[in-house]
Each structure stands twice: as structure tokens, then as C-alpha cells.
Amino acid sequence: MNTRLITSLRGLSAALMAASALAFAAPMPVAAANDAAPAACFYYRVSWGDTLTKIAIRYGVTINAIMAANGLRSTVIYAGTTLCIPVNTPAPPPSGGAWLAQFWNNTAQSGAPALERADSVLSFQWGFGTPNPAVIVADNFSARWTRSYNFIGGTYRFSLSADDGIRLWVDGNIVYDAYSFVGSLNKTLDVPITAGMHQIRVDYVEYGGLARVSASFIRLAGSTPPPPPPPPPQGAANWTASFYNNTTLSGAPVLIVGTGPIDFNWGTGSVGSGVQADNYTARFVTTYNFEAATYRFTAQVDDGIRMWVDDLLIFDQWREQSLRGYSIDIPMSAGTHNIRVEYLELTGISAVKVGWGKR
């Protein structure tokens, strides 16, 4: 073999090794005393272009703290890696005991649960198995965890991880909805929560393959309690509600009831006796004595809504949709006006909320 070629190959190999050392052997900072094991952390999946410096700045921690929390010996990180981002303010201790866990052998959480139990922690890796082989199928099952916590006021970072779908509720309001997702997901989101007791609910669905779910939260360091909620919007004290087991408000209603403010979240269940859980409609009617002013009318709905003030159609969103909000400003003359709301539920979550207040 040509001696000159061997020499050049050896030189190239040495150069490549040197370049590799430069690319991957970053200096190792020494962890400071206050960068030791965190009291709590949330999990972040590294994306292309991320560096420890960028992540540390984004979340207000030090590079050393991230390295200590993850046992890193180098500042080199790789896309797809999951990192513990330390936060030294743990969640308040839970009150009200363990999570109430309910499991169904279907993906809609419909019917009576096949299994109920208490779980102290919501973190499970079932692989290709099942929460309980004796009563729960390995695929196409769903679960719900509910629990009340006594919160310190502030902003909380919720960390969710699931394969397949997951949905998070706080006090009956959906704050994250990936229930129809198929595959592996990790999600963090920040939620302002006032001091006091609040109910947390997590819905989970397993369609097939690997099954895992976890949910946790931490209070962000330095966060201030959110301002108190505004006073409830003005609205009619009493409505007459008529429910129909069809999507066209046709025929005789199967249920007529009197109700207070329209603020309902029935989940995936029925609104009441004789009303089916899906493919139904409702009509709410009332009168209200307005002052002369401009009013903001608001609505939140899953699925469809139509709303009239006297004979003026102000909302026309008669369609299938996930939870969505609408608002419009209307000048009102003094006196009594007729208000009518029509509601459409097709499948899945059933929720409707309507109100108004002076601008």
C-alpha cells in the first residue's frame, strides 16, 4: 500500500477525532451548592436548536441546576431527550385523600365504571398491559382521576404525559384537550389558580399499543396569586329549558325544567332524565329587564349555539366544535327584552355557558 496514502489517512483520522472532541466535549461546570437535587421538577422534551443556555434562560434556572437534576456530565444535549427542569417550589400537600380513579372498558367513559379505586399518585406505565387484567381490557379503555387540592394562590405548571389521549380539567373547565390524540405526548402548561380548594380532573384514553399516563403540577417560584375573578356576568335569574332527543328541536320536548343561569358542563353524560347523552338539542328562553346601555353578550359552547335578543340573531354557530367562546357588544334600550338560546350537542363533551354585562 502507498505509504503516503496511509500517512494521509492517519492524519485525516486524527483530525476527525479532534473535531469530534471539540464538538461533543463541552466544559463541565461545577454545580453550586444551591443547584443540588430540586424539590420538584417538570419535564421538557429537547427540540432541534435547543441548548442548555437557551433552556435555562427560558425557565429562569441555571445551567448547573439542570445538569445536577439530570446527572449530566456535559452541556451537550440531543433533540428528543426529556429533561427534568428543576423548580424548588413544590406543590402544596393534597387535601381530600387520594385520587378517585375510575376505569371503563370503552373509550368514551360511558356507562358504569368497570373498576374504581384510590390512587395516591397519578403516574402509571402499563406497557402493553392493563390497569387490572381481571376487569380492564388492554386496549380501547378509558380512565378518569379526580381530586381536590387546597392551593396556594399563584401560577401552576401542569405536566402531562400520555399514550394515547389526555384531557385536563380545573373546576369543571377544560384547560387542555388532547383526548383524541393517538400516540405519545408530553405537555406542560401554566395555569393561574386562586387560593383555596379546587378540583382537578384528568381524563385518559388508551386506543392501542403502549399505555401510560402521568399528571403532576408545581407552583412556579415567584409567581403571584392571580387577581380575584370578576363578578359574575349579569343574566336572567330564571330560564325555561326544553330538551329534545334530536338535533333539529323538532317534536315534543322530552324534558322541560326551570333553571338558573346557563352555566353547564355535563361532560359525556346526560343532562337529565329521558335526555340522551349525544345528538340532542335544547332551547332556553327568558325575559330580562335591561338598563339603557351597551352590553357585552358572551357564550362558551361545545358543540353548537344560536342566540337571539328579541328577534336579533347575535350568535349563529350551529355546528360541531370543541369548547369555544364568542362575544358581541349590543346597545340595549331600557325595558324588558326576550332572550332565546338554542343549543346543539352532537358527540363527546357537552357544555354551554351564556351571560352578559354592561360595558
Buried (B, 14 or more C-beta within 10 A) or exposed (E): EEEEEEEEEEEEEEEEEEEEEEEEEBEEBEBEEEBEEBEBBBBBBBEEEBBBEEBBEEBEBBBBBBBBBBEBEEBEBEEEEEBBBBBBBEBBEBEEEBBBBBBBBEBBBEEEBBBEEEBEEBEBEBEEEBBEEEEBBBEEBBBBBBBBBEBBBBBBBBBBBBBBBBBBBBBEBBBBBBBEBBEEBBBBEEBBBBBEEBEBBBBBBBBEBBBBBBBBBBBBEEBEBBEEEEEEBBBBEEBEBBBBBEBEBEEEBBBEBEBEBBBBBBBBEBBEEEBBBBEBBBBBBBEBEBEEEEBBBBBBBBBBBBBBBEEEEBBEBBEEEBBEEBEBEBEBEEEEBEBBBBBBBBEBBBBBBBBBBEE
